[in-house]
Amino acid sequence: MSEQEPVVSGESTGTNQMTRRRFVILGGVFGAAIAAGGGGYLAANWGPDETEELPRVKMGDSMNKVLVVYGTKSGCTSGVAERIGAALAGTGMSVDVLPAEDKPDPAGYDGVVVGSGIRVGQWHSAAKDWVRANAEILQNRPTAFYTVCLTIATDPEKTDEVRAYTDPILAESGIEPVDIGLFGGWFEPKHFGLIERTVLKAMKAPQGDHRDWDAIDAWTAGVAPKLKV
Ligand SMILES: Cc1cc2nc3c(=O)[nH]c(=O)nc-3n(C[C@H](O)[C@H](O)[C@H](O)COP(=O)(O)O)c2cc1C
């Protein structure tokens, strides 16, 4: 696949397949590097660019209030969250789109959609912590989950593997999601630090923005009625 050709959800790349095993192996190597004292350097090179404003959006105006929460490191998942929010607002719902690190209170909402990007097979801690902190409230209102990562973009058949990224969070929180969306993310070098770029290149991750907006819209259209009280 050329670098200019984004992977379309539903296509298999054949080569360059990124498996969880490879992520885990490279994650182990990576973890060892952190343990060896690279933590300060990584902290400086990882995580969102603090100079960039995270989107906080209010959309629509109606009785049905929905909260869309996201965890992101590079900004990819915030774009997915905004798209989901816009699609829900298009159905007449009142929607707030907020980063998990803002710790929004879900109590005032009828339904919730929460998602995260993935690092080494796991949701970001801000998103996990938010779910954990609000588990009781989320158990009592329709809540949909979504995951944004590269495995599903490079190998769309690996739905079980990617859905399993949310298993520990669901088991711990006791939430029964109304749906789980699995979306391709990006490997846009300009959004990643040196270490992250090196890891993704070593894994032969295909460069590009692999977010499939049609797939995200279709999933959101299916989820919208499930969020209504
Ligand atoms: C260090 C690192 C580890 C990653 N680990 C995984 C992984 O285990 N599985 C996967 O599918 N994608 C993995 N990815 C890809 C990201 O999930 C993808 O780039 C996503 O779009 C990031 O979105 P975010 O920055 O909004 O969190 C990894 C990316 C990096 C930089």
The ligand as a Tripos MOL2 file, in Angstrom:
@<TRIPOS>MOLECULE
LIG
   31    33     1     0     0
SMALL
NO_CHARGES

@<TRIPOS>ATOM
      1 C1          3.1300    3.7270   21.0180 C.3       1 LIG1
      2 C2          1.8620    3.3690   20.3170 C.ar      1 LIG1
      3 C3          1.2250    2.1690   20.6070 C.ar      1 LIG1
      4 C4          0.0580    1.8090   19.9180 C.ar      1 LIG1
      5 N1         -0.5340    0.6220   20.2200 N.ar      1 LIG1
      6 C5         -1.5980    0.2280   19.4960 C.ar      1 LIG1
      7 C6         -2.2050   -1.0630   19.7340 C.ar      1 LIG1
      8 O1         -1.8390   -1.8090   20.6370 O.2       1 LIG1
      9 N2         -3.2350   -1.4410   18.9300 N.ar      1 LIG1
     10 C7         -3.6870   -0.6470   17.9180 C.ar      1 LIG1
     11 O2         -4.5840   -1.0680   17.1980 O.2       1 LIG1
     12 N3         -3.1930    0.6110   17.7030 N.ar      1 LIG1
     13 C8         -2.1600    1.0500   18.4730 C.ar      1 LIG1
     14 N4         -1.6170    2.2870   18.2620 N.ar      1 LIG1
     15 C9         -2.2220    3.1670   17.2480 C.3       1 LIG1
     16 C10        -3.1380    4.2580   17.8750 C.3       1 LIG1
     17 O3         -4.2030    3.6740   18.6000 O.3       1 LIG1
     18 C11        -3.6760    5.1530   16.7460 C.3       1 LIG1
     19 O4         -2.6030    5.9020   16.2340 O.3       1 LIG1
     20 C12        -4.8000    6.0620   17.1720 C.3       1 LIG1
     21 O5         -5.2710    6.7630   16.0450 O.3       1 LIG1
     22 C13        -4.3500    7.0380   18.2470 C.3       1 LIG1
     23 O6         -5.4390    7.8630   18.6060 O.3       1 LIG1
     24 P1         -5.2980    8.9390   19.7890 P.3       1 LIG1
     25 O7         -3.9910    9.6230   19.6130 O.co2     1 LIG1
     26 O8         -6.4760    9.8230   19.6450 O.co2     1 LIG1
     27 O9         -5.3070    8.1680   21.0540 O.co2     1 LIG1
     28 C14        -0.4880    2.6810   18.9450 C.ar      1 LIG1
     29 C15         0.1390    3.9060   18.6890 C.ar      1 LIG1
     30 C16         1.2970    4.2540   19.3600 C.ar      1 LIG1
     31 C17         1.9360    5.5830   19.0540 C.3       1 LIG1
@<TRIPOS>BOND
     1     1     2 1
     2     2     3 ar
     3     2    30 ar
     4     3     4 ar
     5     4     5 ar
     6     4    28 ar
     7     5     6 ar
     8     6     7 ar
     9     6    13 1
    10     7     8 2
    11     7     9 ar
    12     9    10 ar
    13    10    11 2
    14    10    12 ar
    15    12    13 ar
    16    13    14 ar
    17    14    15 1
    18    14    28 ar
    19    15    16 1
    20    16    17 1
    21    16    18 1
    22    18    19 1
    23    18    20 1
    24    20    21 1
    25    20    22 1
    26    22    23 1
    27    23    24 1
    28    24    25 2
    29    24    26 1
    30    24    27 1
    31    28    29 ar
    32    29    30 ar
    33    30    31 1
@<TRIPOS>SUBSTRUCTURE
     1 LIG1         1 GROUP 0 **** ****
